[in-house]
Amino acid sequence: QVQLVESGGGLVQPGGSLRLSCRASGSRFSSYAMGWFRQAPGKERELVATISSGGFTYRADSVKGRFTISRDNAQSTVYLQMDSLKPEDTALYYCAARLEGTSQYDYWGQGTQVTVSS
């Protein structure tokens, strides 16, 4: 079992930055791949970025060059650095954990709201 708690969301102006954090507890963090997802009102949840247990990363085309995912295994934390934010980035952001070697994200946080508006 893994428990995930996100933080760092808020209201920011277009062009601004935020850093989301997701702290994990309950199991060996370094054995899990981690992902950030988001869901805007009226839209389906979408994958934003992932990082494997070995540090390999993936980012959706919509956030490449603006968002960076990283992890600190000693702190059992995954981060999402978001720069050059746009109004279309407004969404509820979730982190999720997937045991390496499996295909499904089984553990989810409660989400943190990001609103980009002037």
GIGINOR-V247193 format. One record per run of one state. SS is the DSSP state (alpha for helix, beta for strand, coil for the rest). FROM is the first residue (numbers start at 1). TO is the last residue. Records with the same first field share a line. If there is no record, write none. Layout:
SS=FROM-TO ; FROM-TO
This chain:
coil=1-2 ; 8-9 ; 13-17 ; 26-28 ; 40-45 ; 52-56 ; 60-66 ; 76-76 ; 83-86 ; 90-90 ; 100-106 ; 109-111 ; 117-118
beta=3-7 ; 10-12 ; 18-25 ; 32-39 ; 46-51 ; 57-59 ; 67-72 ; 77-82 ; 91-99 ; 107-108 ; 112-116
alpha=29-31 ; 73-75 ; 87-89
